[in-house]
Amino acid sequence: MLEALLLGAVIGLPQGGTQAPQRPIFHGEAYVVTWQISFQSRDLRKYHGLTSANFQATTNKNSIALDVAEDPKRPGHYLLSINPPLELRDGKTHQIDIQYRLEGDKKWRDFPAKWTPVFEKPRDGEGRDLQQVAPDREPN
């Protein structure tokens, strides 16, 4: 009887070493494309105090969220930035169309300069193309 009890206790113990639980791996990336512009009227007056509400951006007629920051040391100079959607991150050049509307304007106007950045493909922490890594397995 004692042998059967002892055997049950041995069978109930884990065999070999226990494996540590796998920790989840998180990858993060901040990919922002920027463009510096100077915004002035035809008579060379600088426009200052413009915000994101004064601009809109599109590519292939699809809206893209646009952030606008004015250089505090250089009024009338702005940094436009976008975070392109993943489906556009294909390593190719894209035309970004910028429109603006000044205070009191009723319609949007096309910005005369052309913005044509290359949207890099998303990469993992080791520089591999994320679109090549299968989503159901962890990268080596």
Secondary structure by P-SEA (a helix, b strand, c coil): caaaaaaaaaaacccccccccbbbbbbbbbbbbbbbbbbbccccccccccccccccccccccccbbbbbcccccccbbbbbbbccccccccbbbbbbbbbccccccccccccbbbbbbbccccccccccccccccccccc
